[in-house]
């Protein structure tokens, strides 16, 4: 009963639009494909004035898509968060997982499954380079993670993406494979990637910060209930608009090559599962390697005290001094991606009708249902395992970490 209640709470934690997102993305793809196949004139409807290689109407949609998530980031707490030593170790672990392990993992999976599909492979790799700053706030809230730690990691990822995405894109898409500058696509260079990131992340970031500070200054706590509900839906509108445009331009070719395109599902599904379960069990092991002391005895991690009192005897106890809230926050921030940014940059670099852009649309299509399902798994593991911040006695003091 308790588990079923947790699953119901997880579903209720999503808005109606969040629940419908995968279906809406599929319908947008179908609409774009139908227009492309049966109304060929629409394929050129968005040509005209360009900004950073993207037509003006589409560039506007991409910026609108990215602004709402950045309005949710707690920019006003930036210095407060980073003055605290409490978040130093979690941030360091997050940096290693998010900016070293995850990009290399996606790179390896993309090459393993799309070795003969260069364009689709690049689109998948670019998804892995964009660390999540939006949907992770939802997953973390549904799963009862540490909201403050999540906000800190989102802040760090937001700022690092401005600096790291351009060199990462060149490194992982070209340099790491031994491509020389002459082998790189004629339209792609570090300067172009940097300009694209500055435009499609820098401008929304500036607008998001200004909107949040003005809203907080003038409305206080009402900002969350008055402004965000108005701003929020525009992310979905911009995303669906962008997907329709992509499939209008490339829908006819997509149908002819649908088998290769759908192969992009394989590395993405494997990536989400490996990063989620890998991070979960690694962080539980790492944070659970502690010594807990009571007034009478020194314990390995606190499980024994629970057993002595015949409490939670049916729960899995290994590494039970780990904190669920911290483990699950690290887990979701690692397995989520900023699909809005990867989609915007792929369109800017390769065109809205490119295979890279089509591959990038599969990011939100798969991430939303998979990570929603993993929210249920998180709730189950919270119930099934022992946790120091969920099940342990309040009078147990956490000791020093053992070697």
C-alpha positions in Angstrom: 0.0 0.0 0.0 2.8 2.4 0.9 4.6 1.7 -2.4 1.4 2.2 -4.5 0.8 5.5 -2.6 4.4 6.6 -3.5 3.8 5.8 -7.2 0.6 7.8 -7.2 2.4 10.8 -5.5 5.1 10.6 -8.2 2.5 10.8 -11.0 0.6 13.7 -9.2 3.9 15.5 -9.0 3.9 16.1 -12.7 1.8 18.8 -14.4 -0.6 17.7 -17.1 1.8 19.1 -19.8 4.7 17.2 -18.3 2.7 13.9 -18.5 1.6 14.6 -22.1 5.1 15.7 -23.3 6.1 12.4 -25.0 2.8 12.2 -26.8 2.9 15.9 -27.8 6.4 15.4 -29.2 5.3 12.4 -31.3 2.3 14.3 -32.6 4.5 17.3 -33.5 6.8 14.9 -35.4 3.9 13.4 -37.3 2.5 16.8 -38.2 5.9 17.9 -39.5 6.3 14.7 -41.5 2.8 15.0 -43.0 3.5 18.6 -44.1 6.9 17.7 -45.5 5.5 14.8 -47.5 2.2 16.1 -48.7 2.8 19.9 -48.8 6.4 20.1 -50.1 6.3 23.9 -50.4 6.4 24.1 -46.6 10.0 22.8 -46.6 11.2 26.3 -47.5 8.7 28.3 -45.4 11.3 29.2 -42.8 14.1 30.4 -45.1 15.1 34.0 -44.9 17.1 36.2 -42.5 19.5 34.2 -40.3 21.1 34.7 -36.9 24.0 32.4 -36.1 23.1 30.2 -39.0 19.4 29.9 -37.9 16.4 31.5 -39.6 15.0 34.4 -37.5 11.6 32.7 -36.8 13.3 29.5 -35.6 15.9 31.3 -33.6 13.1 33.1 -31.7 11.5 29.8 -31.0 14.7 28.3 -29.7 15.3 31.2 -27.3 11.8 31.1 -26.0 12.2 27.4 -25.4 15.3 27.9 -23.1 14.2 30.9 -21.1 11.5 29.3 -18.7 13.9 26.7 -17.1 16.4 29.5 -16.4 13.7 31.5 -14.7 13.3 28.7 -12.2 17.0 28.6 -11.1 17.6 30.2 -7.7 20.1 32.8 -8.9 19.5 35.0 -5.8 21.0 32.3 -3.6 24.2 31.9 -5.6 26.6 33.4 -3.0 24.7 31.9 -0.1 25.1 28.4 -1.5 28.8 28.7 -2.3 29.8 30.2 1.0 28.8 27.0 2.7 31.4 24.1 3.0 28.4 21.8 3.2 28.1 21.6 -0.6 31.8 21.4 -1.5 32.1 17.6 -1.7 28.7 17.1 -3.4 29.7 19.7 -6.0 33.0 18.0 -6.7 31.3 14.6 -7.1 28.8 16.2 -9.4 31.5 17.8 -11.5 33.3 14.5 -12.0 30.1 12.6 -12.9 28.5 15.3 -15.0 31.4 16.7 -16.9 33.8 13.7 -17.2 32.0 10.4 -16.8 28.7 11.2 -18.6 30.1 12.8 -21.7 32.6 9.9 -22.3 29.8 7.4 -21.6 27.5 8.9 -24.2 30.4 9.2 -26.6 31.2 5.5 -26.2 27.6 4.4 -26.6 27.1 6.6 -29.7 30.1 5.1 -31.4 29.2 1.6 -30.3 25.7 1.7 -31.7 25.9 4.4 -34.5 29.4 3.6 -35.9 28.2 3.9 -39.5 25.9 7.0 -39.0 28.1 10.0 -38.5 25.4 12.7 -38.4 23.1 10.9 -36.0 26.1 9.9 -33.9 27.1 13.6 -33.5 23.5 14.6 -32.5 23.5 11.9 -29.8 27.0 12.9 -28.5 25.8 16.5 -28.3 22.9 15.5 -26.0 25.4 13.9 -23.6 27.5 17.2 -23.5 24.5 19.3 -22.3 24.1 18.9 -18.6 20.5 19.3 -17.2 19.3 22.5 -15.8 15.5 22.2 -16.2 13.6 18.9 -15.9 15.9 17.7 -13.2 14.2 20.1 -10.8 11.0 18.2 -11.4 12.4 14.7 -11.1 14.2 15.7 -7.9 11.1 17.1 -6.4 9.0 14.1 -7.3 11.6 11.7 -5.8 12.1 13.7 -2.5 15.7 14.7 -3.3 17.6 17.5 -1.6 16.1 20.6 -3.3 18.9 22.9 -2.2 21.7 20.6 -3.4 19.8 20.2 -6.7 19.6 24.0 -7.0 23.4 24.3 -6.4 24.2 21.7 -9.0 21.9 23.4 -11.5 23.6 26.7 -10.9 27.0 25.1 -11.5 25.9 23.4 -14.6 24.2 26.5 -16.0 27.5 28.5 -15.7 29.8 25.7 -16.9 27.8 25.1 -20.0 28.6 28.6 -21.2 32.3 27.9 -20.8 32.6 24.2 -21.6 30.0 23.3 -24.3 31.9 24.8 -27.2 35.3 23.1 -26.5 33.5 19.9 -25.6 31.6 19.8 -28.9 34.8 20.2 -30.9 36.7 17.7 -28.7 34.1 14.9 -28.6 32.6 15.3 -32.1 35.9 15.7 -33.9 39.3 16.0 -32.1 39.0 12.8 -30.0 38.5 10.7 -33.1 41.7 12.1 -34.7 40.0 14.5 -37.2 42.2 17.2 -38.4 40.9 20.8 -38.9 40.6 20.1 -42.6 38.3 17.1 -41.9 35.9 19.1 -39.8 32.7 20.1 -41.5 33.1 23.3 -43.5 30.5 25.1 -41.5 31.7 24.1 -38.1 34.5 25.6 -36.1 35.2 26.4 -32.5 34.3 30.1 -33.1 30.9 29.1 -34.6 30.1 26.7 -31.7 31.2 29.4 -29.2 29.0 32.0 -30.9 26.0 29.6 -31.0 26.4 28.8 -27.3 26.8 32.5 -26.4 23.6 33.3 -28.4 21.3 30.4 -27.5 22.4 30.1 -23.9 23.8 33.5 -23.1 20.7 35.5 -24.2 18.2 33.2 -22.4 20.4 33.1 -19.3 20.5 36.9 -19.2 16.7 37.2 -19.7 16.1 34.4 -17.1 18.3 36.1 -14.5 16.6 39.5 -15.1 13.1 38.1 -15.0 13.8 36.2 -11.8 15.5 39.1 -9.9 12.8 41.6 -11.0 10.0 39.2 -10.1 11.5 38.3 -6.7 12.2 42.0 -6.0 8.7 43.2 -6.9 6.6 40.2 -5.9 8.6 38.2 -3.4 7.3 34.7 -2.7 4.4 35.3 -5.1 6.9 35.1 -8.0 6.7 31.3 -7.8 2.9 31.2 -8.0 2.2 34.2 -10.2 5.0 34.5 -12.7 6.4 31.0 -13.3 3.0 29.5 -14.2 2.8 32.1 -17.0 6.4 31.7 -18.2 6.6 27.9 -17.9 4.4 26.8 -20.8 6.5 28.7 -23.3 9.2 26.1 -22.9 6.9 23.5 -24.3 5.5 25.8 -27.0 9.0 26.6 -28.2 10.1 22.9 -28.1 7.0 21.7 -30.1 7.4 24.5 -32.6 11.0 23.7 -33.1 10.3 19.9 -33.6 7.6 20.7 -36.2 10.0 22.9 -38.2 12.7 20.2 -38.1 10.4 17.5 -39.4 8.9 19.8 -42.0 12.3 20.3 -43.5 13.5 16.7 -43.2 10.4 14.7 -42.7 10.4 13.3 -46.3 14.0 12.1 -45.9 13.3 10.9 -42.4 10.7 8.4 -43.6 13.1 7.0 -46.2 15.8 6.5 -43.5 13.6 5.8 -40.5 15.4 2.6 -39.5 18.8 4.4 -39.1 17.1 7.3 -37.2 15.4 5.0 -34.7 18.7 3.4 -33.9 19.4 6.6 -32.0 17.0 5.2 -29.3 19.5 2.5 -28.4 22.4 4.6 -27.0 19.9 7.0 -25.3 18.0 4.3 -23.5 21.2 2.6 -22.4 22.7 5.9 -21.3 19.8 6.8 -19.1 19.7 3.4 -17.4 23.5 3.2 -16.9 23.9 6.7 -15.5 20.9 6.4 -13.2 21.6 3.0 -11.7 25.4 3.5 -11.8 25.3 6.9 -10.0 22.7 5.6 -7.5 24.7 2.6 -6.4 28.1 4.4 -6.5 26.8 7.3 -4.4 25.1 4.9 -1.9 28.4 3.0 -1.5 30.5 6.1 -1.2 28.2 8.0 1.2 27.4 4.8 3.1 31.0 4.0 4.0 30.8 5.6 7.4 31.1 4.7 11.1 28.1 5.5 13.3 28.4 5.6 17.0 25.8 5.3 19.7 26.2 5.6 23.5 27.0 2.0 24.0 28.7 0.7 20.9 30.5 1.6 17.6 28.6 0.4 14.6 29.5 -0.2 11.0 26.9 2.1 9.6 23.9 2.0 11.9 22.0 -1.0 10.5 22.8 -3.1 13.6 21.0 -0.8 15.9 17.9 -1.1 13.8 18.2 -4.8 13.8 18.7 -5.0 17.6 15.4 -3.0 18.0 13.7 -5.2 15.5 13.0 -2.2 13.4 13.0 -2.3 9.6 14.2 -5.8 9.6 13.0 -6.6 6.1 14.8 -3.7 4.5 18.1 -4.0 2.5 20.8 -2.6 4.8 24.1 -2.4 2.9 25.7 1.0 3.3 22.6 2.3 5.1 24.3 5.4 6.5 24.0 7.1 3.1 21.5 9.9 2.8 18.7 9.2 0.4 18.1 12.8 -0.4 21.7 13.4 -1.5 22.1 10.1 -3.4 18.9 10.6 -5.4 19.8 14.2 -6.2 23.2 13.2 -7.6 21.5 10.4 -9.5 18.9 12.5 -11.3 21.3 15.4 -12.1 23.7 12.9 -13.7 21.1 11.1 -15.8 19.2 14.2 -17.0 20.3 16.4 -20.0 19.7 19.9 -21.2 18.0 18.7 -24.4 16.9 22.3 -25.2 20.5 23.5 -25.5 21.7 20.4 -27.5 18.8 20.9 -29.9 19.4 24.6 -30.4 23.2 24.2 -31.0 22.7 21.3 -33.4 20.3 23.4 -35.5 22.6 26.3 -35.4 25.6 24.3 -36.5 24.1 21.8 -38.9 20.7 23.2 -40.0 17.2 22.6 -38.8 16.7 19.8 -41.4 19.9 17.9 -40.4 20.2 14.4 -39.0 22.0 15.9 -36.0 18.9 17.9 -35.3 16.6 14.9 -35.7 18.8 12.9 -33.3 18.6 15.8 -30.8 14.8 15.6 -30.8 14.9 12.1 -29.4 16.5 13.4 -26.2 13.2 14.8 -24.7 11.1 12.1 -26.4 12.9 9.4 -24.4 14.2 11.3 -21.4 10.7 12.3 -20.1 9.0 8.8 -19.9 12.2 7.0 -18.9 13.1 9.4 -16.0 9.5 9.5 -14.9 9.6 5.7 -14.7 12.8 6.0 -12.7 11.1 8.4 -10.3 8.9 5.4 -9.4 12.0 3.3 -9.0 13.5 5.9 -6.7 10.4 5.9 -4.5 10.6 2.1 -4.4 14.3 2.1 -3.4 13.6 4.7 -0.7 11.1 2.3 0.7 13.2 -0.8 0.2 16.6 0.3 1.5 17.6 1.6 4.9 18.7 5.3 4.8 20.3 7.4 7.5 18.0 10.4 6.8 14.8 8.3 6.4 14.9 5.3 8.8 17.6 5.9 11.4 17.2 7.0 15.0 17.7 10.8 15.4 20.1 10.2 18.3 22.6 8.4 16.1 25.6 10.6 15.4 27.5 10.1 12.2 31.2 9.6 12.7 34.2 10.0 10.5 34.4 8.3 7.1 36.5 5.1 7.1 39.2 4.4 4.6 
